[in-house]
C-alpha cells in the first residue's frame, strides 16, 4: 500500500509540474509578443498566429522537458546539475520550434519571439522548481528552530565536493535533526568564506578550538581523496575532541556518486594505521585465477571467507570451499550464491586431518590452485593444548601438501604468520614447521609451494579489536597484556590481496612478506578505540594490564635473521630466501613427533624445539 501511495504522489507531482509548464509556455509566449510591441499598441496578428499552433508549442515543450528528466528530478535536492539540464532543455525546445515554425510551418511570429520566449520560459520554470527547494529548506530549518534542544551540531572536515554534498543533505533533511554549523579545510583561500551559508573557519589545526566555540557534537570527515597519512592525522586530532566521528570511506565513493549521509561510517581503528592500503595488480590476478579450479581450506574463517569473496570476483572455473565448521561454511556459501549466482561453487564439510577424505576431494575435483587457510591460531589456547596445535597445523598441512603433490596441483599457497619467526609459542612453532614442509616438498615436487607471512589481521575472529569493542560496550575494563607490547596490523582485504598476489608471483619455495608499515602499540590501539567510541580512557573506561600470556612476545618479527629480502613487482611485497635444512632428517623428526602426538605425550614442546631450532618455549 505504501508503494502505491508513493507512486500516486509522484504522479501528482508530475502532473502538477506539467500543468505549471503548460501555463508558463502560454504566458512566456504572450509576454514575448507584448515586449516585442513595447507594451504600447495592441496588434493581435502575431497572437492569433501563435494561438493556431499553441497545442503544438505546449506538446514540444512537455516532450523535450520529459526527455531531459525534468519531471523526475528530486527538486528538494536541486543544484547546478538540474539548472544546466533545464537550460539545455529550453535551448533544445527553442531550436526545434525555430526549425519547425520558420522552415516547415512558416508561422508568422516576431524574430525576437525566438529569443524572448525561451528566456521567460526558463525563468518561470526554473523559479518554481528552485522555489520548491527553498521552501522545503526553510520548512526543515523551522523544524530545527522549534526543536533546538534536540539539534546535533555538526562540523564537516573537508570543504570540497564531498563536503558540499553532505552539507546539502544534512540541511535539506527533516529527519536528521542535525545542523552543520562550521566547516574545516586546509586550503587557506577558503578560510572566512561560506558554503551554502556555513562558515569555513580554518584548517585542521583549529579543529579542537572550533569544537569548543561552536559546541560541536559530531564531526564528519569528508575527504575521500586524502592520503592515509592525512586521514590518520585528522582522526588523531578529532578523537581528542570527545565528539562522535563519522568518515566517508574513500575516493571510489566519489567516483561512483555514492556520497551521502548513509555512506558515512564510524571511524574504525584501521583509519589510524597511517599508511596507504596495499595495492595489487588486478589484471595479473585476474589472468592467473580466471577459469581455474581453486580449493580454499578453512574457507569459512576470517581469512578464508575473504579469500573466497575476492577469488569469486575473478570468475574461476570452480571454487571449492573446505571447512570443518558448518556454520561458517554455510554463511559464506549463502553469501556467494547471492552475490555470484553464476559461480560454480562447491562446499564440503571436512577436516584437513582426514587424509582419506582429502584424497577423495582432490581426486574428484582436481584443483589447480590451493589456498591453505585452515589452522588453529589462538596462542594461549594452543599453549594449553599443544598436541592439538601440532595435529591440526602441522599434520593437517602435511596431509594437504602431500595430496597436492600426488595430484599435481599447479600452485599451493600456505597462510603463515609473523609468529613463525623466532617463535616463543607452540602456535608460531607449528606454523614455522608448516613453512618448512612446503619448502621441503617444493624441492622435490612439480607443484609450486609458497607461504605468505603477515601480522595481526584487524577484525578477524579472535583478534584484539572485537575483544576491545565488546569490553567497551560493557563499560570496561579494557584488558591489555603489557603497556609496551607492539604488533603489526593489516586489514582482512589487504591480507587476502597479498595471498592472491603471492600466488601469481610464486615460483616455488618462497616466503612472501608484506611491508606493513610501522607497528602499533596495543595500549595506544586500545586508547584510540575508547576515544573513537566517545569515551575517555582511564576515566570512563579503565584499562587494566594483565601481563604477557604464555608464549606471547612483546614484539613480532616478519623475517628471521637468516632470510634475505628480495623485492617483487609490488613495492609492498617482499620474498624471504628459503633456509636450507636436511629434508630427510626433517621428515624423520616429523614421524617421531607424530608418534608423540598419538601418545598424547607431555614432551611435545621439547621435540618441537629440536625440529625448529629458533623455537624457545615460554617458561612460566
N, C-alpha and C positions, 0 to 999 in steps of 0.2 A: 504493500500500500504506500509506503514512504517513497518508493521509487516512482510510482505513478504520480504522486503529488509533486515530486521534484520535476518530473517530465512536464507536467501541466504548468508549473511555474515557469519553466524555461520557455515553453511555447507562448505563454502570456507575455513574457519579456520580449521575445522575438516579434510578436505581433504588435506590441506597443512601439518598438523601435521602427518597424516598417511603417506604421501609421504616422509616426512623427516625421520620418524621412519623406513620406508622401507629401505631407503638409509643407515641409521645407523646400521640396522641389518646386511646388507651385509658388510659394512665397518668394523664393530666391529669383525665379523667373520674372515674377511681377516687379520685384524691386529692380532687377537688371534693366527692364524696359523703362521703368519710371525714372531711373537715374539717367538712362540714355536721353530721355525727354526733358531732363533738367528740372523735373518736378513742376514745370511751368505750363505745359499745354497737354491737353488730352488728345491722343491720337490712338484710336482703338484698332488700327490696321494691324500693327505688329501683334497686339494682344490677341486679336481674332485669328491671325495666322497660327499663333502658338497654340491656342485652345483647340484647334483642329487635331493637333498631334500630342496633346497633353498626356493621354494614356500611354503612348509610346515612350514619352520622356520619362514618365514615372517607372515604367517597366524596365527601361535600360538602366536607370539608376539603381533600382532594387536588385536587379540581377548582378550588376557589377559589384555592388556592396556585399551581396551574398558570396560571390566568388572570392572576395577578399576577406571572408570570415568576420565581417564587421557585426554580424548578428549573433556570433557565438563567443566573442571575446568576453572575458570577465572584466567588466569596466570598473569594478571596485579596485582592480589592480592595474588600471590603465597607466601606461608610461609612454616614452618616446617611441617605442616599437609600434604601439597601436596608432599613435599620431602619424608616423611615417606611412603606415598601411592605409590610413584614411586619406592622406594626401595623394598617394598613388591611385587609390580607388577613384577619387574625384577627377584626377588627371585623365585616367582611362575613360571615365564617363564623358568628359569633355571631348576627348579625341574621337570617340565613337559617334557622338552627336554631331560633331563638326563634319565628319566624313559622311554620315547618313543624311543630315539635313541639307548640307550645301551641295554635295555631289550627286546624291541619289534622289532625294525627295524635293530638292530645290525650294525649301521653305524660306520665305522672305522674313528674315529677322535681322536686327542690327548686328553689325560685326562685333560691336562692343559686348553684345549679349554673351558671346562665347568666352569672354574674359571675366565679366562681372558675375554671371550666373554661378560658375564653379566657386568663385571666391565667397559669395554669400552662402552657397550650399555647404562648403567646407566649414565656414564659421558657425553656422547653425547646428549642423550635425555633430561637430566636434564639441561645441559648447555644451550641448545637452548631455553628451556622454561623460565628459570630464566633470560637469557639474554633479552628476550622479556619484562619481568617485569622491568628490569633495564633501558632498552631503553625508555619504557613508563614513568618511573620515571624521567629520565633525560630530556625527552621532556617536561614534565609538569614543571620541575624546570626551564627550559629555558624560558618557557612561563611566569613564575613568574618573572624571571630576567628582561625580556623585558617590563613587566608591573608593575614595582616596586612601582610606585606611587599608584597603586590600591590594593596593598597587605595589608591584615589584619594580624597583628602579634598576634599569639595565644599562651597562656600559658595553659598547661594542669596540673591540680592538681590531682595527683594520677598516679604513675608510675607502676601500676600493669597491669594485663591482659587487663582490660577495657581501660586504658590509652594507652596501646600499640596498640590496635585495632583502637582507634580513631586517633592516631598519623599516622598510616599507611594509613588510609582512607583519611585524610587531605592531606598527602604528595603525594598520588597517584592520587588525583582528579584534573582534569584540569578545572573544573567548579567552584570550591570554591573560588579561588583567596585568599587563606589563607595559612599561613605557621606557623608551630609550631616552636617557637624559644627557648623555655625552658620548663622544667617540674619541678613540685614540688612534693616531697614525704616526709613523716615523718620518713621513715626508714633511719637512719643515715648512714648505709652502702652504700646507693645509691648515696649519695652526691658526686659530682665530676665525676660520671660515665655518660655514654651516652646510650641512647636508640635510635637505628636507626639514629645515628648521632646528636641527640638532647641532650643537656646537662641537667642533673638533678641538679638543682642549690641550693637546700636547702629544708627546711621544711616550714610548714605553717606560721611560724613567719617571714619568709623572703619574703612573697608574695608581700607586698607593695613595698619594695625596688627593687625587681626584675621587678615589673611592670614598674617602672621608668627606670631601667637600660636597659631593652630590648624593651622599648616603646610598651608595650602590649596594644592591642585594645580590645581583647576578652579573657575571661577566661572560660575554660571548666572544670567543676568539674566531674571527672570520678572516683567516689568512691562508687560504688553501694552497697558494703558490709559494709560501715561505719555506725556507730550508728547515731541516730538522733541528739544527742548532738554534735558529731564531725562535722556532716554536718552543723549544725547551727553555730558552731564556725567558720568554714571555710567560710561560706556565709557571716557572720558578718564581717570578715576581708576583703573579696573580694569586698563587696559592698562599702567599703571606697575607693576603687581604681578608681572608676569612669568608669570602663570597663563594657562592656556588658557581662552578665553572662549567662551561659548555664549549665544545670546539667543533669547527667544521672539518671533517676528516681529511680531505686532500684535494689536489688540483683536479682530479678526474670528476669531482662533483661539479666543478665549474664547466668542464668540457661537456658533460652530459646534461647540463642545465638543471642540476638537481639541488641547487642552493635553496634551502628553505629551513624554517624552524624545525621541521620534522627530521631534517638531516643532521641537526646538531646532536652530538653525543657527549656524554660525560667525559671529562678528561681522564684518560687512562694512564697507568704508570708508564706504558711504552712511549707516551708523549714526552717523557723525561729522559729517554735513552740518549738523546742528543746526537744521534747520527742518522744519516740517510738510510732508508730501508734498503736491504740487499736487492740488487737488480740482477736478473738472469736473462740469458739470451733465449727469448721465447721461440724464435724461429728455429734455433738449434734443437731445443727441447721438442718442439712440435714435430720436426722431421724424424727425431730419434724415437719418439713414443708412438706416433701415429701408425695404426694398422698392426700394432704388436700385441701379442698375448702377454699380459702382465699379471703377476701374482704379488699381493701385498700380505705379508704375515702380520698379525696384530693390527689388521685393517680397521678395527673398531676403536682403537685407542686414540689419544690426542693427536699424536704424530701420524699414525696410520690412517685415520679418517681424513685428515687434511691432505695426505698423500693421495688418497682415492679421489677427493674432490678435484685436486689440480690435475691429476692424470686423466680423469674423465673428460676434462675440458679439451684435451688434445686428441680426442677421438681414437682411443686404442681399439684394436680388433676385438679384444675381450679383456675384461678386468675381473680378476678372481680375488675375493676377499676371504682370508682365513683368520678366524679368531676363536678363542676358547670361550669368550664371554658373550652369550647370545644376545643380551640386551643392547650392548654397544653395536654388535654386528647388525642387528635389526634396525637400529636407529640410522646408521649410515646407509643401509640398503634402501630404506624408505625415502631418505633424502635424495639419493642419487636417482632413484626411479622417477621421482617427481621432477627433478631438475633436468635429467638427461634420459628422457623416455626411450630414445633410440639406442642407448648404451647396452652392449651385450655384457650383462653383469651376472656374475656367479658368486654366491655367498655360501661358505661352508664352515660349519662349527667343528673345529678340530684343534688338537694340541700339537705343537711342533715337537713335543717329546715323543709322540706316537709315530715311530719310524715307518711302520707298515701303512698307516693312514696317509702319511706324507707321500710315500711311494705311489699309492693308488691315485692320489690327486695329481701328481706330476705326470703319471702315465696317461691319465685321462685328458688333461688339458694341455700338456706340453708347453709350459710358459717359456717365453723367450727372455723376459726380464723379471727378476725377483727383487723386491724391496723388503728387507727383513727388519720389521719394526717390533716384533713380538719379544718382550723381555720383562723380567722383574726389575724394577728400577728404584724402589724406595730403600734408601741407605740404612736407616735404623732398623726397619723390618728385616732386611736381609742379614744384618749383623746378628739378629736373634735366630735367624733360620738360614744359616749359610749353605746347608745341604740343598735347600730349595733353590737358592740362587744359582748354584752350580748345575743342578738338574735342568733347570729351565734355560738359563742363559747360555751355558757352555755346551751341554749335551743336546739341548734343543737346536742350537745353532749348528753343531756338528752334524746332526741328522739332516738339517735343511741343506747344508753345504755339500754333504756327500751325495745327496739325492740330486741336487742341481748339477753336480759334476756328472753323475750317472746319465742324466737325461740331456746333457749337452746344452744347458741353459746358456744363452749368449752372454748375459751380464748379471751379476749378483751384487747388490749394494747393501752393506750392513750398516745399521744405525748404531753409532757408538757415542761416547761421551767424554768430556774432559776429565771425568773422574777415573778414566783408564790410565791417565798419566801419573806415574809415581803413586799408585793407589794406596790409601790407608784404610779402605773398607773393602769388604768382600764383593760388593756390587761392582765397584770400579775394577777390581782384580778380575772378576768374571768377564767383564766387557773387554778387558785387555786380552784375555785368553781367546775371546771371540775374534779379535783383530788378528791374533797370531794364527788362528785356524784358517781364516780366509787368505792370509799371506802365504801360509804353507801350501794350501791347496792351489793357490794361483801359480805356484812354481811348477806344478805337475799337471794342470788341468787345461782343457780347451776353454773353459768358462773364464771370463774376466771378472775377478773378485776385487771389490774395493770396499772401503769403510768411510763413513762420514762422521767426523767428531765435532760436536758443538757443546755449548754450555747449557745453562738453565733456560727452559722454554717458558716464557710468560703465559700464564693461564692454562698450562697443561694440567692434567689430572694429578693431584698430589703435590703440585708446585706451591711455592710460598704465597703467591698472590691470592688465590682463592681462600687459603687459610687466614690471611690477614683480613680479607674482606668479611669473612664470617665472624672473626673476633671483633672487628669494629662494629658490625651490625648488632652484636650482643653487648656492646658497651665496653669492651675490653676485658682484661688487658690483652695487648698485642705482645706475643712472645717472640723474642729474638734470642738466638743461642749465644751470640757474643757480639759486643759492640763493634769489634774490628773485623768481623767476618765479611769477606767480599766475594762476589760472584760475577761471572759474565752472563749477560742476558740477551735473548733474542726472541722474536715473536714466532708463533707457530707457523704462519705462512712463510717467514724467512727461512726457518729450519727446513721446511719441506721443499722450498725452491732450491735450496742448496743440495738437498739429497738428490733431486731430479737432475740438477745441473751436473752433479758428480757422476751420475750415470752416463751422461754424454761424454764427459772428459775421460772416464776410466779406460785405462789400457791394461790394468791388472796389477794388484798388489799395493795400490796407493791408499794412504790415509788422508782424506781431504779435511782441511781445517778452515774454518771461517774466521775472517778478521771481524771480531765482534766489538771493536772499539774498546773503550775503557771499561774496566769492571766497576760495578756499583757496590757500595756498602749496603748490606741488608738493613742495617739500622736506618740509613738515610731513606731507603726504599719504604720502610715501614712508616717513618715520619711523614714522608711525602704523601703516602696513601691516606694517612689520617687527615692531613690538611686538605687533600683533594676531596675528602668526604665531608668537609665542613667543620672539622673539629680541631682542637689544639692538642698536640702530643704532650703527655705528662700533666695535662690539665683536665681536658675532657676524657681523653683515652690514655690510660697509663701504659707504659712499655716496661716489660719485665724481661730481664736477661736470665736465661735458664742454663747457660753453659753448653759447650760443644757436646753433641751427641756422639755415641760410639761410632768410630770410623769417619767422623766429619773433620775436614780440614778448614783452616782459616781462609785459605785461598785455593783456587783451582788453576791448573795449568792446561794448556791446549796441546803442547808438544813435549816429548821427552828430550833430554839433552842430546841423545844420540841421533835424533832425527833432524835431517836438514829441512830447509823450507824452499820450495820451488814455486814460482808464480804460474798462474794459469791465465787464460784469456780474460777471465773475470778478476778484476783487481781485488775483490773481497774473498776470493777462494784460493787457498794455497794447498800444496801437496807435501806431505811428510815422506821422507825417504824410508823405504822399508828397512827394518832392523833384521840383520842376519841372525839366524839361530838354526840349530840342528833339527831338521824336520822329524827324523825318525825318533830321536830322543824325546822330542816334544810329544809325539803321539803315544810313545810308550808311557810317558808320565801321565797322559790323559787317561789311559787304560787303568793305571794304578789308582788314579783319582776316582774313576767310575766305580771301582771296587769299594773304595772307602765310602763313597756316597751311598751305594747299595746297602752297605752295612750300617748306615746312619752313624758313622764314626764321628768322634769329637775332635779328630785331628785334621779336619778338612783345611783349616786356615794354614796350618803348618805345611801341608802338602802343596797348597796353592802358592805359598811363598817360595817353594823350591822351583815351581814352574815359572812364576813371574818374579824374577829377581828384584824388580823395583817395588814390589809389594811389601809394605811394612805394616803388619796388622796393628790396629789400635790397641793400646794397652790401657785397660781401665785402672 
